[in-house]
């Protein structure tokens, strides 16, 4: 327990001290995320919070997790570095969806082929147990990439992604601590500590956003933890086995996961790339109903916790029936929310600090100076 508390405390302190430094640098360099017709913020805000999150998480995890007893973690950290720098570049300069996808595939391949994070079984879902190796690899890649993107896509309003990330990390961390999987518990709590520190600066109105470097990192860590959870919890030899482990694992990530799958499906049906941005996410639907940022965050966190409790209490139903019931409940609620939403808000025209209207550039982070505005005009 002492190791867990120290790890969470170290990650919290490092991130809490690092984020003001990031804010200061962003202010000096005038590096901001400029609002547009799709975004919900109306003023320039730095999107480099992932730097502070990653710094606290990585240092705390490296200090607490014994690499000689857990050799797979060196590959987890290697994948985390790939995702962090991929997200950081996307925060500074717009990356195409194909380049982001390639980077995510590289990180997933490190986890699967070197770190041993893979799904070799369906664990009773739809009546299947062991699956062919090729199918297991494909399923593992799909699971990791979808979860990585799910937290990236749910990060649309102040405090939402970080709050959901804290919930998932605490649940996974508590379970792994209870079953004596110390390293995975420390991994979860190191991320939780960093996210708590970040949330202090990210509640509405946010002083800083986590950006892709932060949201993709939360997704990566969650993909490691949920696959490990399903593998461990389904084993009868474990100290605390969990029936319907797949369904329980899905419930822990249900809000970002199902929202991502729904949005991807809508985009594909409409003939667009699944990575094309729009305003169809659950937080957009709730905002269009008149809820504020805090209310949307509490609603989504409450829904997520409800499904976790529901899945745990209903685990005797079996993974297939439990997943189907959760799908019916969640998509029924989303359907009512979608078809009864209010008209969307009007587009906000962003202006620079000197009053000059901002022009579209290839960078997501725009330098708000008079010289840059003149250069854009030319």
C-alpha positions in Angstrom: 0.0 0.0 0.0 2.9 2.4 0.8 4.3 1.9 -2.7 1.0 2.7 -4.2 0.6 5.9 -2.2 4.1 7.0 -2.9 3.8 6.4 -6.6 0.5 8.3 -6.8 2.0 11.1 -4.7 5.1 11.4 -6.8 3.3 11.5 -10.1 0.8 14.0 -8.7 3.6 16.3 -7.4 5.6 16.2 -10.6 2.7 16.9 -12.9 1.4 19.6 -10.5 4.7 21.3 -10.7 5.3 20.7 -14.4 2.0 22.0 -15.8 2.5 25.7 -14.6 5.9 25.6 -16.3 4.2 24.3 -19.5 1.7 27.1 -19.2 4.4 29.7 -18.8 6.3 28.5 -21.9 3.1 28.4 -23.9 2.4 32.0 -22.8 5.9 33.1 -23.7 5.8 31.4 -27.1 2.2 32.2 -27.7 1.3 28.6 -28.4 -2.4 28.1 -28.3 -5.2 25.9 -29.7 -7.4 28.3 -31.6 -11.2 27.6 -31.5 -13.2 26.9 -34.6 -16.7 25.9 -35.6 -16.3 22.4 -34.2 -14.6 23.1 -30.9 -16.5 24.2 -27.8 -13.9 26.6 -26.3 -14.2 30.2 -27.3 -10.7 31.5 -26.4 -7.2 30.4 -27.2 -5.9 27.7 -24.7 -2.7 25.8 -24.7 -3.1 22.1 -25.6 0.3 20.9 -24.2 -1.0 19.5 -20.9 0.0 16.0 -22.0 3.7 17.0 -21.4 3.0 17.5 -17.7 0.9 14.3 -17.5 3.5 12.2 -19.3 6.4 13.6 -17.2 4.7 12.8 -13.9 3.4 9.4 -15.0 6.7 8.2 -16.6 9.0 9.2 -13.8 6.8 7.8 -11.0 6.3 4.5 -12.9 10.1 4.2 -13.6 10.9 4.9 -9.9 8.4 2.4 -8.5 8.2 -0.5 -11.0 11.0 -3.0 -10.7 12.1 -3.7 -14.3 14.2 -6.8 -13.5 11.0 -8.5 -12.1 8.7 -7.2 -14.8 10.7 -7.2 -18.1 7.6 -6.6 -20.2 7.3 -3.0 -18.8 10.4 -1.8 -20.8 8.2 -2.4 -23.9 5.2 -0.7 -22.3 7.4 2.4 -21.8 8.8 2.2 -25.3 5.2 2.2 -26.7 4.3 5.1 -24.4 7.2 7.1 -25.9 6.0 6.4 -29.4 2.5 7.5 -28.5 3.6 10.6 -26.6 5.8 12.0 -29.4 3.2 11.1 -32.0 0.6 13.0 -29.9 3.0 15.9 -29.2 3.7 16.4 -32.9 0.0 16.4 -33.6 -0.6 19.0 -30.9 2.0 21.3 -32.6 1.5 20.5 -36.2 -1.5 18.8 -37.8 -0.8 15.1 -38.6 -2.8 13.3 -41.2 -5.0 10.5 -40.0 -2.9 8.0 -41.9 0.3 9.0 -40.1 -1.4 8.9 -36.7 -2.7 5.4 -37.6 0.8 4.2 -38.6 2.2 5.5 -35.3 -0.5 3.7 -33.3 0.1 0.5 -35.2 3.8 0.7 -34.3 2.9 1.2 -30.6 0.4 -1.6 -30.7 3.0 -4.0 -32.3 5.5 -3.2 -29.5 2.8 -4.1 -26.9 1.6 -7.3 -28.7 4.8 -8.8 -30.1 7.3 -7.7 -27.4 5.2 -6.9 -24.3 2.9 -9.9 -24.6 -0.3 -7.8 -24.3 -2.6 -9.8 -26.6 -5.9 -11.5 -26.7 -5.5 -15.2 -27.4 -9.0 -16.1 -26.3 -12.6 -14.6 -26.5 -13.0 -15.7 -22.8 -16.5 -17.1 -23.5 -17.8 -14.1 -25.5 -20.3 -15.4 -28.1 -19.4 -18.9 -27.0 -15.8 -18.8 -28.1 -12.7 -19.5 -26.1 -9.4 -20.1 -27.8 -9.1 -18.5 -31.2 -6.6 -19.0 -34.1 -3.4 -17.0 -33.7 -4.1 -14.8 -36.8 -7.5 -13.9 -35.4 -6.1 -13.2 -32.0 -3.5 -10.9 -33.4 -6.0 -9.0 -35.4 -8.3 -8.7 -32.4 -5.5 -7.5 -30.3 -4.5 -4.8 -32.8 -8.1 -3.7 -33.2 -8.7 -3.5 -29.4 -5.6 -1.5 -28.7 -6.1 1.0 -31.5 -9.8 1.5 -30.8 -9.1 2.1 -27.1 -6.2 4.5 -27.8 -8.5 6.6 -30.1 -11.5 6.4 -27.7 -9.9 8.7 -25.1 -8.5 10.9 -27.9 -12.1 11.4 -29.3 -13.8 11.8 -25.9 -11.5 14.6 -25.0 -13.8 17.3 -26.2 -14.8 19.3 -23.1 -13.1 20.5 -20.0 -12.4 17.7 -17.4 -14.1 14.9 -19.3 -11.2 12.7 -20.5 -9.2 13.2 -17.4 -12.1 12.4 -15.1 -12.9 9.2 -17.0 -9.2 8.3 -17.0 -9.0 8.7 -13.2 -12.0 6.4 -12.8 -10.6 3.7 -15.0 -7.2 3.9 -13.5 -8.5 3.7 -9.9 -10.7 0.6 -10.8 -7.9 -1.2 -12.6 -5.3 -0.2 -10.0 -7.5 -1.4 -7.1 -8.1 -4.7 -8.7 -4.5 -5.4 -9.6 -3.4 -4.4 -6.1 -6.0 -6.8 -4.6 -4.8 -9.7 -6.7 -1.1 -9.0 -6.0 -0.2 -7.7 -9.5 1.8 -4.9 -8.0 3.5 -3.6 -11.1 0.2 -3.1 -13.0 -1.3 -1.5 -10.0 1.6 1.0 -9.8 1.2 1.7 -13.5 -2.4 2.6 -13.0 -1.9 4.7 -9.9 1.0 6.6 -11.5 -1.3 7.7 -14.3 -4.1 8.4 -11.9 -1.9 10.7 -9.8 -0.9 12.7 -12.9 -4.5 13.0 -14.1 -5.6 14.3 -10.7 -3.0 17.0 -10.9 -3.9 17.9 -14.4 -7.6 18.1 -13.5 -6.8 21.0 -11.2 -5.9 23.0 -14.2 -8.4 21.5 -16.6 -11.8 22.0 -14.9 -14.1 24.5 -16.5 -12.9 27.1 -17.6 -9.8 25.2 -18.5 -6.4 26.8 -18.2 -4.8 24.1 -20.3 -5.9 21.1 -22.5 -4.2 17.7 -22.4 -4.0 17.5 -26.2 -3.3 14.4 -28.2 -0.1 13.7 -26.2 -2.2 13.3 -23.1 -5.4 11.7 -24.4 -3.6 9.1 -26.6 -1.4 8.2 -23.6 -4.5 7.6 -21.4 -5.9 5.3 -24.1 -2.6 3.4 -24.4 -2.3 2.7 -20.7 -6.0 1.7 -20.5 -5.5 -0.7 -23.4 -2.7 -2.4 -21.5 -4.7 -2.6 -18.3 -7.9 -3.8 -19.8 -6.3 -6.7 -21.8 -4.3 -7.7 -18.7 -7.4 -7.5 -16.6 -9.4 -9.7 -18.9 -6.6 -12.3 -19.0 -6.0 -12.3 -15.2 -9.6 -12.0 -14.0 -10.8 -14.9 -16.2 -8.2 -17.2 -14.6 -9.6 -19.5 -11.9 -6.2 -19.6 -10.3 -6.3 -15.9 -9.5 -7.0 -14.7 -6.0 -10.2 -12.8 -7.0 -11.6 -14.3 -10.2 -14.3 -12.3 -12.0 -17.0 -14.0 -14.1 -17.7 -12.4 -17.5 -14.4 -10.6 -17.3 -14.7 -9.4 -20.9 -18.1 -7.7 -20.2 -16.8 -6.2 -16.9 -13.7 -4.9 -18.8 -15.9 -3.3 -21.4 -18.1 -1.7 -18.7 -15.0 0.1 -17.2 -14.4 1.8 -20.6 -17.9 1.9 -21.8 -18.4 5.6 -22.3 -15.4 6.4 -24.5 -15.4 3.0 -26.1 -19.0 2.8 -27.3 -19.0 6.5 -28.2 -16.0 5.9 -30.5 -17.5 2.9 -32.1 -20.8 4.7 -32.7 -19.1 7.8 -34.2 -16.8 5.6 -36.4 -19.8 3.7 -37.7 -21.7 6.9 -38.5 -18.8 8.3 -40.4 -18.2 5.1 -42.4 -21.9 4.9 -43.3 -21.8 8.4 -44.5 -18.8 7.6 -46.7 -16.2 9.5 -44.7 -13.0 8.5 -43.0 -13.6 7.3 -39.4 -11.0 9.8 -38.3 -12.8 12.8 -39.8 -13.8 15.2 -36.9 -17.4 16.2 -36.3 -19.8 17.1 -33.6 -21.6 13.8 -33.0 -19.9 12.7 -29.8 -21.9 12.2 -26.6 -20.5 15.3 -25.0 -21.6 17.4 -28.0 -25.1 15.9 -27.7 -25.3 16.7 -24.0 -24.0 20.3 -24.7 -26.7 20.7 -27.3 -29.2 19.8 -24.6 -28.1 22.8 -22.6 -25.8 21.2 -20.1 -22.6 22.9 -19.1 -19.1 21.4 -19.1 -19.2 20.3 -15.4 -22.7 18.8 -15.8 -21.6 16.8 -18.9 -18.6 15.5 -17.2 -20.6 14.4 -14.1 -23.2 12.8 -16.3 -20.7 10.8 -18.3 -18.8 9.7 -15.2 -22.0 8.7 -13.5 -23.1 6.7 -16.5 -19.7 5.0 -16.6 -19.9 4.1 -12.9 -23.5 2.8 -13.3 -22.4 0.4 -16.0 -19.4 -0.8 -14.0 -21.7 -1.6 -11.0 -24.4 -3.1 -13.3 -21.8 -5.4 -15.0 -20.3 -6.5 -11.8 -23.6 -7.4 -10.2 -24.9 -9.0 -13.4 -21.7 -11.0 -14.2 -23.5 -14.3 -13.6 -25.5 -13.6 -16.8 -22.4 -14.6 -18.9 -20.3 -12.3 -21.0 -22.4 -12.5 -24.2 -25.8 -11.6 -22.6 -24.2 -9.0 -20.4 -22.5 -7.2 -23.3 -25.7 -7.3 -25.3 -27.8 -5.9 -22.5 -25.2 -3.1 -22.0 -25.2 -2.3 -25.7 -29.0 -2.1 -25.8 -29.2 0.1 -22.7 -26.4 2.5 -23.9 -27.5 2.9 -27.5 -31.1 3.3 -26.5 -30.1 6.2 -24.3 -27.9 7.6 -27.0 -30.7 7.3 -29.5 -33.1 9.3 -27.3 -30.4 11.9 -26.7 -29.6 12.2 -30.4 -33.1 12.6 -31.7 -34.2 15.0 -29.0 -31.2 17.3 -29.1 -31.5 21.0 -29.6 -30.1 22.8 -32.7 -26.4 23.2 -32.7 -24.7 26.3 -31.5 -23.5 28.9 -33.9 -19.9 28.9 -35.1 -17.5 31.1 -33.1 -15.1 33.2 -35.1 -11.8 33.2 -33.3 -9.7 36.4 -33.3 -6.1 36.9 -32.3 -5.1 38.9 -29.3 -4.5 42.0 -31.4 -8.0 41.8 -32.9 -7.0 40.4 -36.3 -9.1 37.4 -37.4 -7.1 34.2 -37.4 -6.6 32.4 -40.7 -6.6 28.6 -41.2 -3.0 27.2 -41.1 -1.5 23.8 -41.1 -0.7 24.1 -37.4 -3.1 23.3 -34.6 -1.1 25.5 -32.3 -1.0 29.1 -33.6 1.5 31.8 -32.7 -0.6 34.8 -31.9 1.7 37.6 -32.9 1.3 40.5 -35.2 4.2 39.3 -37.3 2.6 35.9 -37.7 -0.7 37.4 -38.8 1.1 39.5 -41.5 3.0 36.4 -42.6 -0.3 34.5 -42.9 -1.8 37.2 -45.1 1.2 37.0 -47.4 
